[in-house]
């Protein structure tokens, strides 16, 4: 019927055992690929695909109508074009991976739930020009055949290589989404079971009553056919009750399965939460026993044998069940009578995906998938370069704060997977606490999620994030604020508004989401036993094993007994633990490579060879790479040296650090905020060298004052446009940039606020160590400043006031003139010490041929990172600072330092000052990474005469 | 005795704003190229006291005393306890066999005296319910006692027990005190200096007797300092500077500083205005044993103890009244003022209009300036009134209010305190960056390279 889809070959080549022999050699991560597509035109393949962009497709294999597409992300018909989704669904669902095991296994009285693991397959349809990463999963549905509903999520792309090379990342993200869905599904399933159970109980009681009546009505000892029929019916109902109870028990045991999925990141909090919660549940059952008593008596009078059976079974039953009943008794749910004859299979309406999963979980999943889709936009080249860039930056953590503060984002991403899992997980907590339920964007998560230093710092960052809106507030406000000129000012600039907005957002989200969640709470008091169903996300298996719970013992045995461990059964629990450990490690420092994924994958998922060549060597490389960089690498080592294939080691890092475009702090990342879709698309296009789209819907990006918070890439590029204009317009731009880079505060003085702000935002690109939220930049100030302000801000936009207040300001300008340079926007003059160096000529070329802001931005970035690298070298070269022998005085080191700057780096006096300043920042940062040390920051300056530059 | 009144008091004419003395931004001799702003006080900071090589204490109108580490700029301790402004702060050093321990004594307007341990921050002793608030404190190391000056003069031992007490008739009370030889104390109140002698009787009890009352000043005494063992000096509100013999309490020299109104002088600058009393007031006196530096209004005045003559002066050294001065060496001095700046000066020889005098003559001057040679001073009266000039070598601008006081820690730096509630630590960037480098490589070593650095 269907031709077998061309499953793409994916094999993993043996890890080449060669370790990093030369520890001084440049680590592979530092090298830049020459051209990954040496022979092929990367765009050639896409030509005959019928869709324009990659998309995510969710399909299900309906038992009524067969494979059918449910949803595409983005949900836009234009995306798929003429591509036949139905046909493609058919193809991807036809890989019938699951030998779903339903029914009564031998030796067991009750139907078994099959705990089918997800499968991941890459397949392609060369005719359609479509390739897909396909993630199959099953959800439970009480009304479905065998209680399971097969679904699949597919990432569809025209570029086969893209899928191959992103396989791990795709797999990771889809696993997350799948976990999210399944968690919600288990919850819903358990709920449904409970409801069903109550219905059954009710039916039974009704039947019992009827039967009793009939028995009394009829003659003693003789049973009419009617009575017998009733008795049979009753027996059926009772059987059904046991079956359902068993199902409930099985589903509650789900989290106890051994997990082998290396993707299932564990986090301590989850585990402890899980433990504590289960303990809590146990406690609850204990207390719930008593309230059950009346129930007994009530039932006891109904039917004797039923009661005794009840009691007997009750003894054997799981705690959960009692709990369920106990709680269920008090529910407001009205049980319904269950008809003896089930509806015909095709009569009933199958539940939709939303119904199958909890609404919140469904939304979270869709959100996750949307994010996945966003983060994979752009072609492979672009993704690759971005990843490379990120990996390189991650290696230079010591100097990144100088010009690329946003790197912290990546660190945070290191724990991304964990966070997401926790997000879902902690949703449960939140639900119970009636807090905002599931929120899958990073900011709110940090409020409740475990993690580490990086995260807390980020939280601060985002808390302090001054909103662009605040910056637009009237100058008079700020006058008051800055007048305090101390910490308070800082607070005032870190506008409450943005934070508020966020909070509001959360709340609205909360209210929005708690609507579906809350009725659950009231409607389903039996939520209690479910909670432990939903906590289980820490560990999930990836393996292809279809694992059936056959009782607790087998569960304890790690599922080895499972009848259907089709594949790869050597993958045992210890392996799982190992993976888990690695997962944790990764969680801790974000840079460690991912745990080995390949083994569980290679049986089912086929992939191009190159993908996983380097994992082993990569892991080796990370540490030596860092360590060797503590010594100055020889200058030539910065040269590109790499064969194309070796670009992939980054995959490991990438698997860890997936981009979170959601985050507002995602400076370099795709700046796709919840409302920034257009922006992100746009920047993705830019990244992949498409034309820059001129219009965006986002006013955030359109605002020239965008620097108060963390600047997005787009804002930076816009700022770069301004900087380029400045450079081309003012011949003394060179001097102004020098002031900024050598740490002399630059005051931009002008009457027109917009103009000053624009210029400040343009120049802010050049402020070293601007802080995560540009704390070192004050875009608009309309009151006199003092020394503390100068110490805090390196770039100040100052209002020129003609009134008497202005004289005060002029006084402070002249008073502190030795510490500042003044760029007068109105007069077009610059007052600063003379600069005659050549270092900056490259980025401040009056007659530059660059025309576009984004190009100039990249140009500046590369120049600045060059500076940062040199500053790093200067900072950490021992003999440039300290005497090498005891005979030497400090002058010798001083002389060497000067020699290094002048001869080796070829820098003049003033250029040397830039490096010394940067180096000072680096060492200060190294000594006090938190910056919040007990001692006040120091502020250095020189006593040099200023000159006035004019146009 | 050299009278140096060159202007008349009659011309209380128009007082013009003094020309702003500006050195410009090029200050090659100014090595204070890095600063740290120390925050904490929330009112005027008036006192700075050095505790040891690297610590100092600051106190002010907010009643708080902070102990700072001058090396790092860290605030080590906050000594809280006084409810009103601090009026005096001094150190009390106890020397035992093995160690010396320094404590802080503070006096406040809430009429309490406290003893603090600057290592722990404990308030070791407190005396409250004094009859008046103490304005000055003096520690007599030799007698192991300390003296508080207020409306009454109290002598305390190191355990804060009152030894003896003496009431005064004066309204204002004692404003400053110095220790004189032979267990004597000179206390300035109003226009008088009263000499007390402390005697230790056989049963180790102390008694105090008034020996003499010196009432030669025309106006309130603003400054009182001990120059050397045989000499002390006092300055008054109207610019009188009197040198006293510290054993027989006779006047050795009397100098009435009145800036000349108009005089063809060798000085580079000429004032054309009449002096106001506040412009003549001797705000602060400091000495290194050879020179006395007087802050007169907004001017500086260097007086040689040996020659009893003015060596150098600068009538408008600051834009406003000078509050504190210091002699760094025989030729370098510093001053801070209400104008918010601190200025560094160097005494330089004037280029002589004609051929210099005989080499011997000139050499003697240079000797007097450097003071290196142990040759006894020649008491030759100089015919030239003033042969040297005070040249501004640098200024420190940072405070936005009056600089109340400063304290030098040598090459480690300089601490200034100000009306703007801040302290500023001025340092040498070269030195600091060297220290940072040391720390950096130390940390690098501790961390075993960059790989393990915590970020």
Interface residues (C-beta under 8 A of the other chain):
Chain A: X397 X398 X453 X486 X623 X626 X627 X629 X630 X786 X787 X788 X791 X815 X816 X817 X818 X875 X876 X878 X881 X882 X890 X894 X916 X920 X923 X924 X926 X927 X929 X934 X935 X936 X937 X938 X939 X940 X941 X942 X943 X944 X945 X946
Chain B: X24 X25 X26 X27 X28 X30 X33 X34 X35 X36 X37 X38 X39 X69 X72 X73 X74 X75 X394 X397 X398 X399 X400 X420 X422 X424 X427 X429 X430 X432 X433 X434 X436 X437 X438 X439 X440 X441 X443 X444 X449 X450 X451 X453 X454 X455
